[in-house]
Amino acid sequence: MAGDIDSVNHVGLAVRELDAVCDRYERLGFTLTPLSMHKGSMRPGEPEVPYGTGNRCAVFRNNYLEIVAHVDKTKFDFGMTGFLSRHEGAHIICFGCGDAAVVNDRVRGSGIGTSGVIPLQRDLGTPEGVRTAKFECVHFDRAATPEGLIQAAHHVTPQYIHQDRYIHHANGAVALCDVYLSVADPDAVERRYEKLIGRKAVRRGRRRVFDLPLVSRVSIIDANDIAAELPGSTYPQPPSIAGYAFAVTDLARMERILTEHGLPFHKEPARLVVPASAMYGASIVFEQIAGTAA
């Protein structure tokens, strides 16, 4: 369907101490954007107001990782208090789409409630000065998505997010390529995500995988199998977002960086798995891009 979900636009890592987490990511070779504070409507049709949440992001050409914290405790926390009362880690999946209204209508038509289309924005520095990045968001019913805040967004001004000066990373990362859900009932979650995403999953080993058109996928994994898929970690109670993966051009370079900084990892022929305990509650996988340096 034209305008429907086409990617994992971003994953949100909810953290307590933004500076400490960002320092870890920068030491691992990620280029992070400066702090940007959110503004948005509380419900459809209302004016935007400042939120208390802010983020720094590892941005790629088609998507990004958001590291988000409740920076101004006097303002709306965007669910951060609830997230962190459960655990520090990945709590947000935002799918990308060409038309938020299309996603909203399709998901509602499948029997899952939504927020309706809500505007969101944040100010960003650009080479030409401060500009306002604008989004049109649809939040899916939280009762139907207990693993986290699951939503879809249309980027009205993507040029302000995907600035060339931020999309190049010293570690060779070029995309956020996978997000892993740990669940107790994979059959039920697969059926639910078919409704949310609007496409069928394929079986790939232990995983039920939703391949999306732009560089990304969602992998549903039985909680009994998560330790085999993401070895070396402890995991939050399912359902949860257990971690995510980055595609890199040179896995050997990434291995050297992890070793230099003394971080634990599990090595496989085409990927490295960093445990959640070393990365603020979310397991991180680095995947070798086929046809590039190994």
Helices and strands as residue ranges (DSSP letters): E 5-14, H 18-27, E 36-40, E 49-59, E 64-70, H 80-86, E 89-97, H 100-109, E 114-126, E 129-140, G 142-144, E 149-155, H 158-161, G 164-166, E 173-183, H 186-197, E 202-204, E 207-212, E 216-222, H 226-229, E 240-248, H 251-260, E 266-268, E 271-274, G 276-278, E 283-288
